[in-house]
Amino acid sequence: MPSELKRVSQTGIRSTFVGILFSGVLVAIKGIAGIVGHSYALVADAIESATDIFTSLVVYSGLRIAALPPDEDHPYGHGKAEPLAATAVAIALYTAAAGIAIQCVREIHTPHHAPAPFTLPVLVLVVLAKEGLFRWVHRVGDSVDSTAVRADAWHHRSDALTSAAAFIGISIALVGGEGYQAADDWAALVASGIICYNATKLLKTSLAEIMDAAPPAEIEKGVREVALKVPGVLDLDTCMVRKMGLTFYVDLHVVVNGDLPVRDGHRIAHRVKDAIRSGNPRISDVLIHVEPDKFSD
């Protein structure tokens, strides 16, 4: 299992590092273009990209901590660091959205120049780049079943959405001419609402994992199917699975012949545990309670 955990964590860390580099380049491009081109929507977009760097660093740290082995103070490992990192990303999204919205309201009531036309192709490039990054990071998050990596991916999608909103706002400002300069700011305000929506979805997912919500039903189904195939297992009772960062923990009640010696029941339990962990390398540990099929007087 340690090698599997290491592989999974390294995959997630690699995608996060690529996101940090990508976001750093885009912050510079959008920030300079927004200031020179008189577009607050583009400046707001640059701010959102800057939060991408911060949240990606949080995810990076969370994944590294989650991959640490169990110790005396954390006998179940450090997996909760992973959904905690996702929660921090959601909070950062809320903070960025609030900051953008406040500044947008100020800009709407402040006369200013219309955005420069050259900001439009910059935004097209940004939308394509960020959407591509979202799709790649999200696939990585799904492949390693990481809430934090998926949260990081959605942060990139939020960046793409703010850029798309900025493109629409700047286009309206340029086509409408005098009196439509604030369309750029209204677009950034709409984008802040989209960011809040995505942050809410991420926060619900990460909090559910912190509260040990049940993982997808197919994981429990797979555990039951494997356990029932082990010789000596007559039936199964309770089966509970919880996600601990990048791995899973299973609590299982196995029914065996009540007349078997304790030692034989113990052997069956070990065979069940080995079979379950072999069937799904993401399962870190299995706690098995052996029950007799009938009670002797």
Beta strands, then each sheet from edge to edge (+ up, - down):
strand 1: 235-244
strand 2: 247-256
strand 3: 283-292
sheet 1: 1+ 2- 3-
end
